[in-house]
Amino acid sequence: MRQYDDLNVTKICMEQSKRERLEASGWKVGTVAEFLEMTSEETALVEIKLALSRSLKERRQKLL
């Protein structure tokens, strides 16, 4: 799996072959936001909170 930033949204990419195998076995592949039926505003709020927590963690580590 690879992690990347796209428009300030963190996503995890699944290998295409693995995705196809899962879908062929009857699994549905999607995002957490789709699974939880989140609005774009709710998704943005979660991303903001994640960014804040990462930033705070980084600051605390620099202070130690």
C-alpha positions as MATLAB code, in Angstrom:
seq = 'MRQYDDLNVTKICMEQSKRERLEASGWKVGTVAEFLEMTSEETALVEIKLALSRSLKERRQKLL';
ca = [
       0.000    0.000    0.000;
       1.105    3.534   -0.740;
       0.073    6.680    1.124;
      -0.198   10.028   -0.656;
      -1.805   13.445   -0.248;
      -4.406   14.590   -2.747;
      -5.989   17.998   -2.131;
      -5.145   17.729    1.586;
      -6.977   14.388    1.844;
      -4.938   11.410    2.945;
      -5.739    8.245    1.029;
      -4.437    4.723    1.074;
      -4.073    3.094   -2.348;
      -4.640   -0.609   -2.790;
      -2.831   -2.563   -5.461;
      -5.139   -2.995   -8.463;
      -4.705   -6.784   -8.550;
      -5.682   -7.109   -4.888;
      -8.696   -4.855   -5.422;
      -9.841   -6.965   -8.378;
      -9.445  -10.201   -6.381;
     -11.506   -8.813   -3.517;
     -14.238   -7.529   -5.820;
     -14.337  -10.873   -7.649;
     -14.855  -12.574   -4.272;
     -17.860  -10.357   -3.552;
     -16.179   -7.700   -1.403;
     -16.994   -4.032   -1.887;
     -14.038   -1.672   -1.998;
     -14.458    1.993   -1.102;
     -13.438    4.748    1.252;
     -14.148    5.126    4.945;
     -16.272    8.176    4.148;
     -18.394    6.112    1.758;
     -18.742    3.327    4.325;
     -19.804    5.758    7.055;
     -21.924    7.783    4.613;
     -20.135   10.992    5.618;
     -20.806   14.318    3.942;
     -17.937   16.243    2.383;
     -18.061   18.635    5.348;
     -17.736   15.759    7.833;
     -14.851   14.304    5.841;
     -13.116   17.699    5.801;
     -13.567   18.028    9.575;
     -11.989   14.616   10.168;
      -9.055   15.544    7.893;
      -8.573   18.836    9.773;
      -8.542   17.014   13.108;
      -6.027   14.483   11.776;
      -3.766   17.260   10.493;
      -3.987   19.050   13.854;
      -3.129   15.922   15.832;
      -0.149   15.157   13.565;
       1.079   18.731   13.898;
       0.768   18.678   17.687;
       2.584   15.357   17.896;
       5.404   16.750   15.759;
       5.690   19.869   17.934;
       5.766   17.838   21.138;
       8.522   15.608   19.773;
      10.602   18.665   18.851;
      10.241   20.033   22.386;
      11.583   16.854   23.975;
];
